[in-house]
């Protein structure tokens, strides 16, 4: 029951929203290279594998920061963590914008990925202190939706800006955003409402329960079979969307379906939007029927079937192709089910560790697939170029995208071997 001493809802959402602003910026940077492939290849004289690696450097540090982020959120507090994250994200963005070679461009991407990785955990920690429990699930769902909106802005709007002003000035201006966020977070955000004179929503416990150490927790969660399987599977879903919409979709659609760059970027943005829509709808469906496994399995089966058609039917009509891509985006929203599934598969005191491991598995997908597809494209390149940019044959893209299909099939096998939780937390 709400007390008058609790913080006003407007203030609570403002505090949460400043953390969300960094999360939005992170999603924007995650997929931005996908609409600047031509410019990046020309500017840095990149091969396909090098372009894939440049984009994937974001994911390398993002994955590495998943477990440390939880510890830092507890020791530093969300305010310091978010402020530091925003400042480093700004520095990384400046490094990327001014990079005079591949090394500094990769360094910038590495700084951005590691810094924005703190946003989600810090946002959820703020939610548990500033918001009533009934608003917590809404905050979780809104986080993904807003993040995808950031990714959508990195589609057609970014493509049009890059076409008009070139990529460096646009990236330079965007780098100011995290510095503004850092200042606002430091001024407005507090770790707990008590620092503003309000009552906290965080549960008060007289005696602090003993906590499982990081190494011990990791050892324990990996004794449960579902942890392994549910950490290997989601890379297929995230990889499907972020490898295509986040990097290779625009050059594929422009070179083999004659779409203009803005229209190709819009198609990739629509795929991301379907991902955002699919998440809450598929998660709600799983809750409603009281099972995780069948919905998650169907999602992976749809992704595998759709990629099979995209890869092995090269003469698809444009409408049918776009329909398949939208289907892949929507079905990839099933990734949300995996977080609930893995949390329920271990004892409650290990749920946070299991979720962190699962999230690492999510990001491993695009981290490996983006450069791997680029490597395959390079291996099948016929030497054709256009204004210094490599042009890859349709067969090269079929071979590259086959890696996504292989992971989707492996995900199906992993999910088939999981044990259903029936939406109940393991005691």
Number of C-alpha atoms within 10 A of each C-alpha: 4 8 8 9 12 18 23 14 13 9 15 19 18 15 23 23 20 21 30 26 22 30 26 25 27 29 22 23 24 25 27 24 23 28 31 23 22 19 18 20 17 15 16 16 15 19 18 26 18 21 25 27 23 24 28 28 23 29 26 21 20 25 21 15 20 23 19 13 24 19 12 17 22 12 11 13 18 27 24 20 21 32 25 19 26 31 23 22 32 26 20 24 28 21 22 26 21 15 18 12 12 19 12 16 23 23 18 26 26 24 23 32 28 25 29 29 26 29 27 21 20 26 26 21 19 27 25 18 22 30 24 17 13 8 13 16 12 10 20 15 14 16 23 22 19 19 21 24 20 23 26 25 20 29 32 21 16 22 23 16 15 18 14 10 10 14 20 17 14 15 21 17 12 18 22 16 18 24 20 13 23 25 14 15 27 15 11 13 26 19 21 23 24 16 11 13 11 16 17 21 20 17 8 8 7 6 6 7 8 7 9 13 10 14 8 9 17 17 11 17 22 15 11 15 15 25 22 19 22 28 24 22 27 33 27 33 30 24 26 30 27 26 28 25 29 30 29 25 20 27 25 19 20 16 15 15 16 13 17 14 22 19 17 24 31 22 22 34 26 20 28 29 20 21 27 23 19 23 22 20 15 23 21 14 14 23 15 10 12 14 18 26 21 13 18 28 18 14 23 28 17 18 27 24 15 19 24 17 14 19 19 13 12 14 11 14 11 13 9 12 19 17 14 20 26 23 20 27 30 26 27 31 27 28 27 21 23 24 23 20 29 30 26 24 27 25 16 14 15 18 21 17 24 30 24 24 24 27 21 23 23 25 25 23 25 30 27 18 26 31 24 22 27 23 20 20 26 20 13 15 19 13 10 11 11 9 8 14 19 22 21 21 17 15 15 20 20 20 16 25 26 19 18 29 20 15 23 27 18 17 26 21 15 19 23 15 14 19 14 18 20 15 19 14 16 12 9
